[in-house]
Amino acid sequence: MKYIIIIPDGMADEGIEKLGGKTPLEYAHTPFMDSLASAGKTGMVRTIPRGMSPGSDIANLSVMGYDPAKYHSGRSPLEAVSLGLDLAADDMVFRCNLVTLSGEKAYREKTMLDHGAGEIASEDSKTLIDYIKTGLETDSIHFYPGVSYRNIMVWSGGPGSMKLIPPHDILEKKIMPYLPSGQGSDTIMELMEESADMLTPHPLNRSRIDEGNRPANSIWLWGQGRRPFLDDFYRKYGVRGSVISAVDLIRGIGICAGLEVIEVEGITGTIDTNMAGKAKAAVDGLLSGKDFVFVHIEAPDECSHQGSLEEKIRSIELIDKEVVGNVRKIMDGSGQDYRMMVLPDHPTPLGIRTHSGDPVPFVIYDSRAPQDPGSNREAAFSEAYASTTGMVIEKGHKLADHFFEKD
């Protein structure tokens, strides 16, 4: 038996007036996901436990079967693991976004314009992080370049009780009410302010502006936590598997769980990612001996953060055709029994341009026992249809038990 989980990050949404009250998922042309719904089981699952922040770290831990209340230690340590950083027990790890802030002279008066500095390329990001190191690193504070705007800061012995707000939660808002607070926040604030002084006049940012791109004119620190520990996935579910993602966070969860990270050329974390390449790598892994593959596609989430309805719909249609469709076609022709589950990790409604903790739709298809599509003609993979089936999983981490037939 082969197991496949496909995560279109942030795909779930709310009804949009421009779409006649439909969500982007309902509106998009998704014949392959709809066929899974007509021949499989569909329902709703709460991937964000009540009272917890709707972060991708919490949501994807849930989807992989790890109770966030027990295993969550912060987002950034998972990303640091993906980068190969050797963390000490007392290291406090932070996500270090390169962001675009408005041009007011006083830092506290600025507005968050872009949480990723226009999806800055990794090589440009590395140039700026290396420059930041020359002025901001100390014996206890170190910076590490990551993928695109997603970088890491490690503070040895740093406190963990401060309140830090994700930059994608405050797009187009004045940053004043969302600045760091709590123990250690003065240091964080000083680093962010000094980074703006260093980055604003940097020649790379001047070139970006001249080319019509947004400058990466500040760092923004958030998502802190200490070294994570996850139970081994093979011991938990009896399958050996892989993770495919452009996002360090997802790769880090996989590494901590004992899963292999499959490298795919041309994956970016945006709508321009190599979706067909992800699908091919997934089935190649399964047909060469792996039992399980976790395929994560960031594009719908980024489209929502950018407030682009048209691009979000297009990203969903691309995922349906190039990932879900290709994987199913190849697996159907392989002679292998398989179970496939598709679900967003969390909603990212275009109306708020950030994550929410509402339940998301899921569909599970089992090649051994498909339902007759003719008996389920109205089935479609959407928030609306999934809410009518009566199948609701309140504790998100229990969905994996059901998928891997361990419940």
C-alpha positions as CSV (number, residue, x, y, z in Angstrom):
1,M,0.0,0.0,0.0
2,K,1.2,3.5,-0.9
3,Y,0.1,6.7,0.8
4,I,0.1,10.2,-0.6
5,I,-0.8,13.4,1.1
6,I,-1.1,16.6,-1.0
7,I,-1.2,20.0,0.7
8,P,-2.3,23.0,-1.3
9,D,-1.2,25.5,1.4
10,G,-3.9,28.0,2.4
11,M,-6.3,26.9,-0.4
12,A,-9.4,27.1,1.8
13,D,-11.1,30.5,1.9
14,E,-14.5,32.2,2.4
15,G,-17.2,33.1,0.0
16,I,-16.3,36.0,-2.3
17,E,-19.0,38.4,-3.7
18,K,-17.1,38.7,-7.0
19,L,-17.4,34.9,-7.4
20,G,-21.1,34.9,-6.7
21,G,-20.5,33.9,-3.1
22,K,-18.3,30.9,-4.0
23,T,-14.8,30.4,-2.6
24,P,-11.9,30.2,-4.9
25,L,-11.8,26.4,-4.5
26,E,-15.5,26.2,-5.4
27,Y,-15.1,28.5,-8.4
28,A,-11.9,26.9,-9.8
29,H,-12.1,24.2,-12.4
30,T,-10.8,21.1,-10.5
31,P,-11.9,18.0,-12.2
32,F,-9.3,15.7,-10.6
33,M,-10.0,16.8,-7.0
34,D,-13.7,16.6,-7.7
35,S,-13.3,13.1,-9.0
36,L,-11.6,12.1,-5.8
37,A,-14.5,13.5,-3.9
38,S,-17.0,11.6,-6.0
39,A,-15.2,8.3,-5.5
40,G,-13.8,8.9,-2.0
41,K,-14.7,10.2,1.4
42,T,-14.9,14.0,2.1
43,G,-15.2,15.9,5.4
44,M,-14.0,18.7,7.5
45,V,-11.0,18.8,9.9
46,R,-9.8,21.3,12.4
47,T,-6.0,21.4,11.9
48,I,-5.6,24.4,14.3
49,P,-6.5,23.4,17.9
50,R,-8.8,25.9,19.5
51,G,-6.8,28.6,21.3
52,M,-3.6,28.1,19.2
53,S,-2.3,30.5,16.6
54,P,-3.1,29.5,13.0
55,G,0.4,29.0,11.9
56,S,1.6,26.6,9.2
57,D,3.8,24.9,11.7
58,I,0.9,24.0,13.9
59,A,-1.3,23.0,11.0
60,N,1.2,20.8,9.3
61,L,2.2,19.1,12.5
62,S,-1.5,18.2,12.9
63,V,-1.8,16.9,9.3
64,M,1.2,14.7,9.9
65,G,-0.4,13.2,13.1
66,Y,1.5,15.2,15.8
67,D,-0.6,16.9,18.4
68,P,0.6,20.5,18.4
69,A,-0.3,20.8,22.1
70,K,2.4,18.2,22.8
71,Y,5.0,18.7,20.0
72,H,4.9,22.3,19.0
73,S,8.1,24.2,20.1
74,G,8.0,27.1,17.6
75,R,8.2,27.5,13.9
76,S,11.7,28.7,13.5
77,P,13.5,25.7,15.0
78,L,11.9,23.5,12.4
79,E,13.2,25.7,9.6
80,A,16.6,25.8,11.2
81,V,16.7,22.0,11.2
82,S,16.0,22.1,7.5
83,L,19.0,24.3,7.0
84,G,21.2,21.9,8.8
85,L,21.9,24.1,11.8
86,D,23.1,22.3,14.9
87,L,21.1,23.8,17.7
88,A,22.0,23.8,21.4
89,A,19.3,23.2,24.0
90,D,19.3,26.8,25.1
91,D,19.3,28.4,21.6
92,M,16.3,30.5,20.9
93,V,15.6,30.5,17.1
94,F,13.7,33.2,15.2
95,R,12.4,33.5,11.7
96,C,14.1,36.5,10.1
97,N,12.0,37.8,7.3
98,L,13.3,40.3,4.8
99,V,10.3,42.7,4.5
100,T,9.3,45.9,2.8
101,L,8.3,48.8,5.1
102,S,7.1,52.2,4.1
103,G,9.5,55.2,4.0
104,E,8.7,57.2,7.2
105,K,11.8,58.3,9.0
106,A,10.8,57.0,12.4
107,Y,10.7,53.2,12.4
108,R,7.7,52.9,14.6
109,E,5.6,55.0,12.2
110,K,6.2,52.7,9.2
111,T,3.6,50.4,7.5
112,M,4.2,46.7,6.6
113,L,3.9,46.7,2.8
114,D,5.2,43.3,1.9
115,H,6.1,40.4,4.3
116,G,8.5,38.9,1.7
117,A,10.1,41.9,-0.1
118,G,8.5,41.0,-3.4
119,E,9.5,37.3,-3.1
120,I,13.1,38.3,-3.1
121,A,15.4,35.8,-4.8
122,S,17.5,33.6,-2.5
123,E,20.8,34.9,-3.8
124,D,19.8,38.5,-3.2
125,S,18.5,37.5,0.2
126,K,21.8,35.9,1.0
127,T,23.7,39.0,0.0
128,L,21.6,41.2,2.4
129,I,21.8,38.7,5.3
130,D,25.6,38.4,4.9
131,Y,25.7,42.2,5.0
132,I,23.5,42.3,8.1
133,K,25.9,39.9,9.8
134,T,28.7,42.5,9.6
135,G,26.8,45.0,11.7
136,L,24.4,43.0,13.9
137,E,26.1,39.7,14.8
138,T,27.5,39.3,18.3
139,D,28.9,36.3,20.3
140,S,25.4,35.2,21.1
141,I,23.4,36.4,18.0
142,H,23.9,34.9,14.6
143,F,22.1,35.1,11.2
144,Y,21.7,32.4,8.6
145,P,20.4,32.8,5.0
146,G,17.5,30.5,4.0
147,V,15.1,30.4,1.0
148,S,13.9,33.7,-0.5
149,Y,12.8,36.0,2.3
150,R,12.7,33.2,4.9
151,N,15.9,33.5,7.0
152,I,16.9,32.5,10.5
153,M,18.4,34.2,13.6
154,V,19.7,32.2,16.5
155,W,20.1,33.9,19.9
156,S,22.1,31.7,22.3
157,G,20.5,31.7,25.7
158,G,17.8,34.0,24.4
159,P,14.4,34.4,26.2
160,G,11.3,32.8,24.8
161,S,8.5,34.6,26.4
162,M,8.3,37.7,24.2
163,K,5.3,38.4,21.9
164,L,6.2,38.7,18.3
165,I,3.7,39.1,15.4
166,P,4.1,37.4,12.0
167,P,4.5,40.1,9.3
168,H,2.0,38.5,7.0
169,D,-0.6,39.2,9.7
170,I,-0.2,42.9,9.5
171,L,0.0,43.7,5.8
172,E,-0.9,47.3,4.9
173,K,-1.1,48.1,8.6
174,K,1.0,50.5,10.7
175,I,3.5,48.4,12.7
176,M,3.3,50.4,15.9
177,P,0.7,48.2,17.7
178,Y,2.5,45.0,16.6
179,L,6.1,45.7,17.7
180,P,7.9,43.2,20.0
181,S,6.9,43.1,23.7
182,G,8.0,41.1,26.7
183,Q,11.4,39.9,28.0
184,G,14.1,40.5,25.5
185,S,12.0,42.6,23.2
186,D,14.3,45.6,23.5
187,T,17.1,43.6,21.9
188,I,14.7,42.4,19.1
189,M,13.5,45.9,18.4
190,E,17.0,47.3,18.3
191,L,18.1,44.7,15.8
192,M,15.1,45.5,13.5
193,E,15.7,49.2,13.7
194,E,19.4,48.9,13.0
195,S,18.7,46.5,10.1
196,A,16.6,49.2,8.5
197,D,19.4,51.7,8.8
198,M,21.8,49.3,7.1
199,L,19.5,47.9,4.4
200,T,17.7,51.0,3.2
201,P,20.7,52.5,1.4
202,H,22.2,49.2,0.3
203,P,23.1,49.2,-3.4
204,L,21.1,46.0,-4.0
205,N,17.9,47.7,-2.7
206,R,18.6,50.8,-4.8
207,S,18.8,48.5,-7.9
208,R,15.6,46.7,-6.9
209,I,13.8,50.0,-6.7
210,D,15.2,51.1,-10.1
211,E,14.0,47.8,-11.6
212,G,10.5,48.3,-10.2
213,N,10.9,45.7,-7.4
214,R,10.2,46.2,-3.7
215,P,13.3,46.8,-1.5
216,A,14.1,44.5,1.4
217,N,14.6,47.4,3.7
218,S,14.2,45.7,7.1
219,I,14.3,42.4,8.9
220,W,11.3,41.3,10.9
221,L,11.8,38.7,13.7
222,W,9.1,36.3,14.8
223,G,8.1,32.7,15.3
224,Q,10.6,31.9,18.1
225,G,11.2,28.5,19.6
226,R,13.7,26.0,20.8
227,R,15.0,22.7,19.3
228,P,12.1,20.4,18.5
229,F,11.7,16.7,19.1
230,L,9.2,14.5,17.2
231,D,8.4,10.9,17.5
232,D,9.8,8.8,14.6
233,F,7.2,8.6,11.8
234,Y,8.1,5.0,10.9
235,R,7.5,3.9,14.5
236,K,4.3,5.9,14.6
237,Y,2.7,4.7,11.3
238,G,4.9,1.8,10.0
239,V,5.7,3.6,6.7
240,R,8.9,5.0,5.3
241,G,8.4,8.2,3.4
242,S,9.5,11.5,2.0
243,V,8.6,15.2,2.0
244,I,8.6,17.4,-1.1
245,S,8.4,21.2,-0.4
246,A,10.2,24.4,-1.2
247,V,9.5,25.6,2.3
248,D,12.1,25.1,5.0
249,L,9.4,24.7,7.7
250,I,7.8,21.7,6.0
251,R,11.2,20.2,5.2
252,G,12.2,20.6,8.8
253,I,9.1,18.8,10.1
254,G,9.9,16.0,7.8
255,I,13.5,15.8,8.9
256,C,12.5,15.8,12.6
257,A,10.0,13.0,11.9
258,G,12.7,10.9,10.2
259,L,11.4,11.4,6.6
260,E,13.6,11.9,3.6
261,V,13.6,15.3,1.9
262,I,13.3,14.9,-1.9
263,E,15.0,17.7,-3.9
264,V,13.1,18.9,-7.0
265,E,14.7,21.4,-9.4
266,G,12.8,24.6,-9.9
267,I,10.6,24.6,-6.8
268,T,10.1,28.1,-5.4
269,G,7.2,28.3,-3.0
270,T,5.3,30.6,-5.4
271,I,2.8,30.0,-8.3
272,D,5.8,29.6,-10.6
273,T,7.0,26.5,-8.8
274,N,7.7,23.3,-10.7
275,M,4.4,21.5,-9.9
276,A,4.8,18.8,-12.5
277,G,8.3,18.1,-11.1
278,K,6.9,17.7,-7.7
279,A,4.3,15.2,-8.9
280,K,6.9,13.2,-10.8
281,A,9.3,13.1,-7.9
282,A,6.4,11.9,-5.6
283,V,5.5,8.9,-7.8
284,D,9.1,8.1,-8.6
285,G,9.8,7.9,-4.8
286,L,6.7,5.7,-4.3
287,L,7.5,3.4,-7.2
288,S,11.1,3.0,-6.1
289,G,10.3,1.7,-2.7
290,K,9.0,4.4,-0.4
291,D,5.6,3.9,1.3
292,F,4.5,7.5,1.7
293,V,5.1,10.9,0.3
294,F,4.0,14.3,1.6
295,V,3.7,16.9,-1.2
296,H,3.4,20.5,-0.1
297,I,2.6,23.4,-2.5
298,E,2.8,26.9,-1.1
299,A,1.3,28.8,-4.0
300,P,-2.3,29.4,-2.9
301,D,-1.1,30.7,0.5
302,E,1.3,33.2,-1.1
303,C,-1.4,34.3,-3.6
304,S,-3.8,35.0,-0.6
305,H,-1.1,37.0,1.2
306,Q,-0.6,39.1,-1.9
307,G,-4.4,39.6,-2.2
308,S,-4.6,38.2,-5.7
309,L,-7.9,36.4,-6.3
310,E,-7.1,35.6,-10.0
311,E,-3.7,34.1,-9.1
312,K,-5.2,32.1,-6.3
313,I,-7.8,30.5,-8.6
314,R,-5.1,29.8,-11.1
315,S,-2.8,28.2,-8.5
316,I,-5.6,25.9,-7.4
317,E,-6.3,24.8,-11.0
318,L,-2.6,24.2,-11.6
319,I,-2.3,22.0,-8.5
320,D,-5.4,20.1,-9.6
321,K,-4.0,19.4,-13.1
322,E,-0.3,19.1,-12.6
323,V,-0.1,17.6,-9.1
324,V,-3.3,15.8,-8.2
325,G,-4.1,14.8,-11.8
326,N,-0.6,13.6,-12.7
327,V,-0.1,11.7,-9.5
328,R,-3.4,9.9,-9.8
329,K,-2.9,9.0,-13.5
330,I,0.5,7.5,-12.9
331,M,-0.6,5.6,-9.7
332,D,-3.7,4.2,-11.5
333,G,-1.4,2.9,-14.2
334,S,1.2,1.5,-11.9
335,G,-0.9,-1.5,-10.5
336,Q,-0.1,-0.3,-7.0
337,D,-2.8,0.0,-4.3
338,Y,-2.8,3.5,-2.9
339,R,-4.6,6.0,-0.6
340,M,-4.5,9.7,-1.5
341,M,-5.5,12.5,0.8
342,V,-5.8,16.1,-0.3
343,L,-6.4,19.0,2.0
344,P,-5.2,22.6,2.7
345,D,-3.3,22.9,6.0
346,H,-5.3,25.9,7.0
347,P,-7.5,28.6,5.4
348,T,-5.8,31.8,4.1
349,P,-8.9,34.0,3.3
350,L,-8.3,36.7,0.7
351,G,-10.5,39.0,2.8
352,I,-7.9,39.1,5.6
353,R,-4.8,38.1,3.6
354,T,-3.5,35.9,6.5
355,H,-4.2,32.5,8.1
356,S,-7.4,31.6,10.0
357,G,-8.0,28.7,12.4
358,D,-11.3,27.5,10.8
359,P,-11.7,23.9,9.8
360,V,-10.7,22.9,6.2
361,P,-12.1,20.3,3.8
362,F,-10.3,17.0,3.2
363,V,-10.8,14.1,0.8
364,I,-9.5,10.6,1.1
365,Y,-9.5,8.3,-1.9
366,D,-8.7,4.5,-1.7
367,S,-7.9,2.8,-4.9
368,R,-9.0,-0.6,-3.4
369,A,-12.5,0.5,-2.7
370,P,-13.6,3.5,-4.8
371,Q,-17.2,4.6,-4.6
372,D,-19.3,4.6,-7.8
373,P,-19.1,8.2,-9.0
374,G,-22.6,7.8,-10.4
375,S,-24.0,7.4,-6.9
376,N,-22.4,10.6,-5.8
377,R,-23.0,13.0,-8.7
378,E,-23.1,16.2,-6.7
379,A,-19.8,15.6,-5.0
380,A,-17.1,18.2,-5.4
381,F,-14.1,19.0,-3.4
382,S,-15.0,22.3,-1.7
383,E,-15.6,23.8,1.7
384,A,-19.4,23.8,1.0
385,Y,-19.7,20.2,0.0
386,A,-17.3,18.9,2.7
387,S,-19.5,20.6,5.3
388,T,-22.6,18.6,4.2
389,T,-21.1,15.1,4.5
390,G,-21.4,14.9,8.3
391,M,-17.8,13.7,8.7
392,V,-16.0,16.1,11.1
393,I,-12.7,15.5,12.8
394,E,-12.3,18.0,15.6
395,K,-8.8,17.0,16.6
396,G,-6.7,17.4,13.5
397,H,-3.9,15.1,14.4
398,K,-6.4,12.2,14.5
399,L,-7.0,12.5,10.8
400,A,-3.6,10.9,10.1
401,D,-4.6,7.9,12.2
402,H,-7.6,7.5,10.0
403,F,-5.7,8.0,6.8
404,F,-3.0,5.4,7.7
405,E,-5.7,3.0,8.9
406,K,-4.5,3.1,12.5
407,D,-7.7,4.2,14.2
